[in-house]
Amino acid sequence: MAHLIIKAYMRKFLFILFFSGCAISVTSGQKFYTKTGHVHFLSEAPIETIQSDNNNAYVVLDGSTGQFEFSVLIKGFNFEKALMQQHFNENYLESDKFPKSVAKGSVLNWSAIHLDGNHDYNVNVSGQLTIHGITKPFSTQGKLVVKDGLISIFSTYTIVVADYGIEIPKVVRDNISKTVKVTISADLQPMK
């Protein structure tokens, strides 16, 4: 009789252990995403400040490796002035020819990130950034917040416009900065 009770407990223990192991592997292999990431860019020059927002960035983060892909449609940037938006799309970013910008890379200190519980992390990120059809390596720092099963990311990065073949006409060269500050934020949820 005692051996039947022990056998029943062992089955229950193995059952719990098996499903606990499955839950751990699902969590660690989980992907997180959003279609509503926010990108803000700011060009500050002595004569004029130009800024724009895009709230439709697509972000995917692999919870097991820390690899990510970030994609934004260039025509999704909204400007205060319609003429700025037109020049941005037609003259500078040539959005019909180069419709999106993509960043692919990884969180370098991913092994220190825990996706269970609630944590704030300072992270180092690097990868390849494609803008205007030109791909260049990038690295920056950011913040990753894990809260209640969701992940929020924040980062700021400075882009040198000339590095991506974006030409500024001489007539407006003093109006537009040679660098652009890009701020990214996104709230990611588990991919189903």
Secondary structure, 3 states (H helix, E strand, C coil): CHHHHHHHHHHHHHHHHHHHHHHHHHHHCCEEEEEEEEEEEEEECCCCEEEEEEEEEEEEEECCCCEEEEEEEHHHCECCCHHHHHHHHHHHCCCCCCCEEEEEEEECCHHHCCCCCCEEEEEEEEEEEEECCEEEEEEEEEEEEEECCEEEEEEEEEEEHHHHCCCCCHHHCCCCCCEEEEEEEEEEEECC
